[in-house]
Amino acid sequence: MMNFQAILDLDKAHIWHPYSAFNADAPVYPVASASGVRIELADGRQLIDGMSSWWCAIHGYNHPALNQALEDQLKKMSHVMFGGLTHAPAAELAELLVTLTPEPLQSVFFADSGSVSVEVAMKMAIQYWNAKGLAAKQTFLTIRNGYHGDTFGAMSVCDPVNGIHSLFNATLAQQYFVDAPRCQFGEACTESDIAPFEEQLQQANGQIAAVILEPVVQGAGGMRFYSADYLRRVRTLCDRYNVLLILDEIATGFGRTGRMFACEHAPVDPDILCVGKALTGGYLSLAATLATLEVSATISNAEPGVFMHGPTFMANPLACAAGVASLKLLMASPWQQAVSQIEQQLEKGLDGCRQYDGVADVRVLGAIGVVELVEPVDMAIVQPMLVDAGVWLRPFGRLLYIMPPYIITPADLQVLITAVTDVVVYLSTRHDASS
Ligand SMILES: *Cc1c(COP(=O)(O)O)cnc(C)c1O
């Protein structure tokens, strides 16, 4: 097996990492294996995982039930094309998704990543209105600070500043943006919160195919939590102004916010729903776009009579088998209790961070704990600090955050909380010294 340094040398010579410079000096850590909530580095160090590998690994790594499901499926087939063929893992996963999601969602389109499921959702909305004879409805309305993926359609509805729209200006579709709601989670939505959104809909509904939002929690765009009441108002306005509502639950889906889906906090039913990330428990890349029968039937009953999308690896049987096993595991587990215990421990544990000058805000919802700092985190210093503390956390911008696998024990979660607190104390000391 290749050693730590050999992996690093080849990596540095040839590999791009997410949102990174090529041949960068920023540290990357070779991983040898992962099990439960522990990631083992190639030099033998063990890290407690506080990231769930970007919201995905909700059951932890190397889970016997998920491993077994994949081994069983592997012996049958790892892949067949989905044009004209179907299979049990896809059928079973579609049934589970339809059962778990809001009742009007009945049609499932499997995609290979979250970004693609967002592209698919946007294309569905455009084809829906085209089928209704309203072909001018081809743009989208969203709120700032959103994140919906890295492909061009998805990117066009990401926050224009975080998404660096200026860089892609000539290619990127121009969409409508309003400020993200100021009303916090747990608060009511006031007229002034919703007024800009309604004005935009009123002015441009003839051009708008759909509103697209992350319900309640805006993830990679800033880890902001907003009022579920706002979401309820959005649903009402979408109906009033004849636009569809697309909810992107790629990050929030499958229990992360304390409900199976974050839209249940309102509750609202979307016309189109995107899921991904935790769908396979972090085992394989898979996402899905669910639509109401109204949407799927309207598209299918008008010219060209088909929905115009079809990924090569659509409904990959291995990925679907992992999805089925992951969802069954979730449903059979006391996940609500687990997430609620994590929530309470994060609230209590991170509360102490509020007292430091360098901290702008501390917020917790479900199994998501966020410490927002006043200044951006210096990753060159903080990432090695966290690894030395025996934890895997990946801060970005001004955000230090914890979103652990649901199976984490209170003792391991405490190690994550302590590591975050130590970083906050360290950065505040530096902040004080420099001001
Ligand atoms: C991660 C994410 C996406 C994109 O998913 P990928 O699988 O990375 O393409 C889209 N929307 C939200 C809310 C996400 O968190």
The ligand as an ORCA input file, in Angstrom:
! r2SCAN-3c Opt
* xyz 0 1
  C     -24.512     19.924     -1.982
  C     -25.713     20.627     -2.459
  C     -26.068     20.649     -3.819
  C     -25.203     20.035     -4.901
  O     -25.050     18.664     -4.757
  P     -23.796     17.916     -5.463
  O     -24.052     16.478     -5.197
  O     -22.564     18.461     -4.814
  O     -23.855     18.253     -6.915
  C     -27.238     21.291     -4.175
  N     -28.020     21.877     -3.252
  C     -27.718     21.873     -1.936
  C     -28.650     22.509     -0.960
  C     -26.546     21.263     -1.492
  O     -26.234     21.292     -0.195
*
